[in-house]
Structures are given as C-alpha cells and as structure tokens.
Amino acid sequence: MSSPSSSAYSPSEKQTKQGLGWMEWLRGWLYLVYEMLFQRIMASHLQNPLPLPPLNDLTCIVTGSTSGIGLEIARQLAESGAHVVMAVRKPKAAQELIQKWQNEWSGMGLPLNIEVMELDLLSLDSVVRFAEAWNACMGPLHVLINNAGIFSIGEPQRFSKDGYEEHMQVNHLAPALLSILLLPSLIRGSPSRIINVNSIMHYVGFVDTEDMNIVSGKRKYTSLAGYSNSKLAQIMFSSILHKKLPAEAGINVVCVSPGIVHTNVARDLPKIVQGAYHLIPYFIFSAREGSRSALFAATDPQVPEYCGVLKADEWPVCACISHDCRPMNASEEAHNLETSYKVWEKTLEMIGLPSDAVDKLLEGDVVECRYGAKRE
C-alpha cells in the first residue's frame, strides 16, 4: 500500500486562524463535487459486496449498526465468521435485525455470532458504562468501528445533556471517549484496530478549540459547520492518538471515507434534497457500497503495515482510506499538527479524562473519568 500524495502540507501554522481561507474553502468544495461525480468510476474496481476473508478469530464492536453503513458492516462481518457486538441506542431494533439475519442465514453455516449492547452516544455516561461493561468481560477486542454519526441538515443548534453541540458529541467526543476507554481490551486483542467512519466533508471543516460548541458568536452556526467541524476534529484527534500509541502496542488507528452515501442521514435532509438524492442514484453509493472502505480498513492485512510506515515517517495525519479502498490525503487543515494537539487536549478535557489517560491505560493503570456510574 503506497503512501498518500507527496504534496504534504506544513505541519504547523504560527498565526491563529479564524477559519478556512477562501482558497481552502473553494478547494474543499471542488473536491466534494469531484468525489460525488466520479466516486463510482474511481471505485469501479471494487466488488459489491466486498469479499472478506474468514474472520472467525475476530471480535468487533460496531456502533450505530441498526441502519445504513453500520448495518451492512455488522452483517458482513458476522457472515464472515466474526463475533460482532452491535453497540446501539435501540437494543430492541438490533435484536429484531439479528433474528431476521439468523433466519436468512439458516442452512448456510453456523449461526451468526452477534450480540447487542446498549450505547447512546448522546450520553457520555452511557459511553463509560458500555466501556466498563465490556472491559469487565476481560476478553479481547480486535476491531472497534466508530460508525455512528448524525448530520441534522437544516436543523437548529441542539446540545446534549452533557452540554455539547450534538454533532460534536456524537461524531467526535463520544467515539473518542469510547476508543480510549476500550484500550485495555484492544491491547488484549492486539494486533487490533480503531476504525473511524469519517467523511469527505471534513475538507470544509474548521475547528476552533476555544469554541468547539460554536456558541461564541465568532462564527455563525449551521448544521453543515457542526457536521464538517466534528469530522475534522475526529481526524485531528485520531492523528494524535495514532502518534501516542507505541508500535509495540499493536493498535492501529484509521479514518475512512465511505463516499457520498444514501443512508438514514438523508432522513434529516429537506424534502427537496431527499428528492434530489433519488434522482441521481448513479452518483450516490448505496449503504453496502459505502461500507466497503470500513470493511477493508478493518480486515485487510496491508493496513497495519501502512499505519507503521506513516508512524515511522512521522506523517502528521493518521492513516486515511478513501471510498475506493486506497490511501487518501486528508485536508490541508488536518495536517496542522499544532491545532491537532490542541484538539487532543481540549477533547480530553471535554470528555473528562486526564491528559495522561492513554499512557496510564497502556501501563495497565486505572483511569478515572468524570462521567459514568460514579457521577450518578
């Protein structure tokens, strides 16, 4: 697997930026249009569904797996033999899906090895409870797929009960907390992987670490800003996590772009935009097509080697895989290491973890979080 484009960006920018420059903004939108128009051609070499090797020895947690891309990921992993944990907000819906899948799979092999655990990313208490329950099992975790996300297009700004803007919490803060708290299980499952389902929309995102909730008035809140900023924050945080995990830990961090996909995110779109989605099916991926990059990142044997090359080269960004299952270069802003470290520090503060949480967990120590059962 080759490295990203050699046109690397400056790892640090001395001046304090207030937002994307107009050239960065324009390049981002042009890239988005290009991806929508040509993603199907660029991914024409891929089969649908993506063939997977036997995965009988893998345990995988998939968040948001009752619909869209997450549903396809969970089902295909299970049908390939993996032990799949559906981490979902509505366990009843997941149980109904499992029953349906088992009935359809009947006679084709051993019953699917799937279980359900409740996880609500709009509650950081719920994230801590989930991680504590899983770690208490003392079993290995080989793949964590942070798939769940929201994009409430056109909706007014909303905040979680934890006080954070909902896009930022669901798409970045909660997955970050889950990833760190599950490090003990990922170490037991080493070599293991953290896969973050990101978005090409991060190209038009900008993160102000002094205004993560977009409430200061310096910038106008839009749902597009909330979503794209949260996805950029996820890449920046993942890049620092990638750097902080030593090679001997055997945990690789990867962000993937599923492409532009027709999923349940469209339920939040205005009716006219939903209609446009249906009018251009050739350009828009199905959920199954959109699942391929995450499945590739979770199972392909070349991925750890690629992550190792980036770590050895001190590349400023973690491994990023495009919708065509090839390496992609993250946005120019994602290469800003100075901001990435600020995002790392601010995120740990927001999710209630100490600055040395990763180091302590790697050493086998207990880390206290201000969220969870002790807070209730």
C-alpha angles and dihedrals in degrees: 000000000000127000123257123272112307091233092103120182128231108277094218137032116200099201120077108249121214095195144325116315114243091252092053090046092049093047089050094054093044089053090051092051091046092052093050094049098043107024093101092051092046091052096042091111091064124092120230113251096029110241111243130198120238107290102186093132096052130097113198133185115205120188121209093018103151096083145017121357094352092056091052092046094050095046096046093047091050093047088053090056103263123141101243127197113198105210102197145156093229111045093180092060090049092050090052090051092050091052090051092049093047091052092050092045094048112125094015096091142302116343113276113267101227133141135177131231126179118246127165111189091195087070119059087193087061091051092053092047091050093050093046091050093049096044090049089064087066090215128135124264114204102175131023112189112193096199105143115104144146135220109182099188114201094002123129119257113282133186133210122237085260088064099250130125105264098236091050093048100044098037100038121001099049095044089047091053092046092049094052096043091050093053092103090058092042089053089053088051095046126180084055140148141220110208118192116195099218132168141241083236088082085081089076095040129108127187122210104189090200091056108031091150093050093233103122095087093238088111131026114244118238127164087242090057091046093052100041093044092051092051092050090048089054093054092046093049091045090052092057092043087052089054095046095051107084118228091245090061088069095215116133125196120209133174117204134194113215092196123237103324136184101231138137088287082082089068087077094052123102112264093250091054091047087054091053089052089058092047095057104043092145092066098040121076122231117237089258091054090045091054094062099085093051092046090048092049091047097050114019113109093217094063098080090049090051091050089050092053091052091048092049091048091048089233108186095230132054121245112296122193122198129220088266091059092250129117113275133194114240121227123290090252091053088063092061100109094184091059092041091059089048090051089050093052095043092047093053089050092050095048093047101247128132118251091249095049095119094048092050094048091048088054091051096252126140117254122205119219122195089225127068137053096333090060095053 
